[in-house]
Amino acid sequence: MSESVNVSVIYYSATGTVHALARAAVEGAEKAGAQVRLRRVPETAPQEVISLRQEWVRHLADTADVELAGHDDLEWADAALFGTPTRFGNPASQLRVFMESTGPLWFQGRLAGKVYSAFTASSTAHGGQESTLLALGNTFYHWGGIIVPPGYTDPIQFQSGNPYGTSHVSDTGAPGEVQLQAARHQARRAVEVAAALKEGRTAA
């Protein structure tokens, strides 16, 4: 890769599924030669709700050392990958709160021209994975972003089966190697496109 690329992987995860996909995306981006930041968005659910699920409590404790996402992480990035569980076919409100706070950056054009991609997980096989990824795309359009989906650009995509972005059915357990490889590929592809854009802009 001739152009150095900065990648931010920004995610929300309640019980660890999306966090696992995010870590795989970091691995893929780093292997492609990028500088990578892994960032989680703040938890906004009430403590009394969180405490009803021990895996939720445990995951919050296990990831307390992951830095919180800030606007600087988006300004710094040439490519940003967003991860979220589905919530009735939409991104989780925790991630939306962060994304909706970026108005000042958007207004100044600081989010335009960057590469964006997204990944998700749902409890069931038809739990709104595609609509969640498409909903995130609506925001990327407003930002003036360049959306880079995985498509069917690698053999792993014919096993994972989602051209919109990496996805996992959490009721089957933790993400397996197919989903993790898909996340790595998606991140590599985002890095490759971002590097080509940077190289083209430099040449221009």
C-alpha positions in Angstrom: 0.0 0.0 0.0 1.7 3.2 -1.2 -0.5 5.7 0.7 -0.7 5.5 4.5 -4.3 5.2 5.6 -6.0 6.1 8.9 -8.9 3.9 9.9 -11.4 4.3 12.8 -13.5 1.4 13.8 -16.3 2.8 15.8 -18.9 0.5 17.4 -21.6 -0.1 20.0 -21.9 -3.6 21.6 -24.1 -4.6 24.5 -22.9 -8.2 25.1 -19.8 -8.6 23.0 -20.9 -9.8 19.5 -20.3 -6.6 17.7 -17.2 -6.0 19.7 -15.8 -9.2 18.3 -16.5 -8.2 14.8 -14.9 -4.8 15.5 -11.7 -6.4 16.7 -11.6 -8.6 13.5 -12.1 -5.4 11.4 -9.1 -3.8 13.3 -7.0 -6.9 12.4 -8.0 -6.7 8.8 -7.2 -3.0 8.5 -3.9 -3.4 10.3 -2.9 -6.3 8.1 -3.6 -4.0 5.1 -1.1 -1.6 6.5 -3.4 1.0 8.0 -3.1 2.9 11.3 -6.2 1.9 13.3 -8.2 3.3 16.2 -10.7 1.1 17.9 -13.4 3.2 19.6 -16.6 2.4 21.4 -19.5 4.8 21.9 -20.8 5.5 25.4 -23.4 3.3 26.9 -26.7 5.2 27.4 -29.0 2.5 28.6 -30.3 2.8 32.2 -28.3 0.8 34.8 -31.5 -1.0 35.9 -31.9 -2.3 32.4 -28.3 -3.3 32.0 -28.3 -5.2 35.3 -31.1 -7.5 34.1 -28.6 -9.2 31.8 -25.3 -10.4 33.4 -23.6 -10.7 30.0 -24.3 -7.0 29.4 -22.8 -6.1 32.8 -19.8 -8.4 32.2 -19.1 -7.0 28.7 -19.2 -3.4 29.9 -16.6 -4.3 32.6 -14.5 -6.2 30.1 -14.3 -3.3 27.6 -13.9 -0.4 30.0 -10.4 0.2 28.7 -11.5 0.7 25.1 -11.4 4.4 24.4 -14.6 6.3 23.8 -15.2 7.6 20.3 -14.8 11.4 19.7 -15.1 13.7 16.7 -11.3 13.7 16.4 -11.5 10.0 15.5 -13.6 10.9 12.4 -11.6 13.9 11.4 -8.4 11.8 11.6 -9.7 8.9 9.7 -9.5 8.3 5.9 -11.9 5.4 6.4 -14.4 4.7 9.2 -16.2 1.4 9.8 -19.2 1.5 12.1 -20.6 -1.5 14.0 -23.9 -1.9 15.7 -26.5 -4.5 16.7 -29.8 -4.2 15.1 -32.7 -2.5 17.0 -36.0 -3.3 15.3 -34.2 -3.0 11.9 -32.3 0.1 12.8 -28.9 1.0 14.4 -28.7 1.1 18.1 -29.6 4.4 19.7 -26.2 4.5 21.4 -24.4 4.7 18.0 -27.0 7.1 16.7 -26.4 9.5 19.5 -22.8 9.7 18.5 -23.5 10.0 14.8 -26.1 12.7 15.4 -23.6 14.7 17.4 -21.4 15.2 14.3 -23.4 18.1 12.9 -20.6 20.6 13.3 -18.2 18.4 11.4 -20.7 17.8 8.7 -21.5 21.5 8.3 -17.8 22.3 7.7 -17.5 19.5 5.2 -15.0 17.5 7.3 -16.8 14.2 6.9 -17.0 14.3 3.1 -14.9 12.3 0.8 -14.0 9.7 3.4 -14.7 5.9 3.0 -17.4 4.5 5.1 -18.5 0.9 5.7 -20.7 -0.9 8.3 -21.3 -4.2 10.1 -24.0 -5.5 12.4 -25.5 -8.4 14.3 -29.0 -9.5 15.3 -30.5 -12.1 17.5 -32.3 -13.9 14.6 -31.6 -14.7 11.0 -34.1 -12.2 9.7 -33.7 -9.6 12.5 -33.1 -6.5 10.3 -29.5 -6.9 9.4 -29.7 -5.5 5.9 -32.1 -2.6 6.9 -29.7 -1.6 9.7 -26.8 -1.4 7.3 -28.9 0.5 4.8 -30.0 2.9 7.5 -26.4 3.7 8.3 -25.9 4.3 4.7 -28.4 7.1 4.8 -26.1 9.0 7.2 -23.1 8.4 5.1 -24.9 9.9 2.1 -25.6 13.1 4.1 -22.0 13.2 5.1 -20.9 13.1 1.5 -19.1 9.8 2.2 -17.9 7.1 -0.2 -19.7 3.9 0.8 -17.6 0.7 0.4 -19.5 -2.5 1.0 -17.8 -5.9 0.8 -20.0 -7.1 -2.0 -18.9 -10.4 -3.3 -15.3 -9.4 -3.7 -13.7 -12.3 -1.9 -14.6 -16.0 -1.6 -15.5 -15.6 2.1 -18.4 -13.4 1.0 -20.1 -16.5 -0.6 -20.0 -18.1 2.8 -21.0 -15.1 4.9 -23.7 -14.2 2.4 -24.2 -10.5 3.1 -22.9 -8.0 0.4 -24.0 -5.0 2.4 -21.7 -5.6 5.3 -20.5 -8.3 7.7 -23.3 -9.6 9.9 -23.9 -12.3 12.5 -26.8 -14.1 14.1 -26.0 -13.8 17.8 -28.4 -16.6 18.9 -26.0 -19.1 17.3 -23.2 -18.0 19.7 -20.2 -15.9 19.2 -19.1 -14.9 15.7 -17.3 -17.9 14.0 -14.3 -17.8 11.7 -16.5 -17.1 8.6 -17.9 -13.9 10.1 -14.5 -12.9 11.5 -12.9 -13.4 8.1 -15.6 -11.5 6.5 -15.0 -8.5 8.8 -11.3 -8.7 8.1 -11.9 -8.7 4.4 -14.4 -5.8 4.7 -11.8 -3.7 6.5 -9.1 -4.6 4.0 -11.3 -3.5 1.2 -12.1 -0.2 2.8 -8.4 0.4 3.3 -7.6 -0.4 -0.3 -10.2 2.0 -1.6 -9.2 4.7 0.8 -5.5 4.3 -0.2 -6.4 4.5 -3.9 -8.4 7.7 -3.2 -5.5 9.3 -1.3 -3.0 8.3 -4.0 -5.3 9.8 -6.7 -5.8 13.0 -4.8 -2.0 13.3 -4.2 -1.3 12.8 -7.9 -4.0 15.3 -8.9 
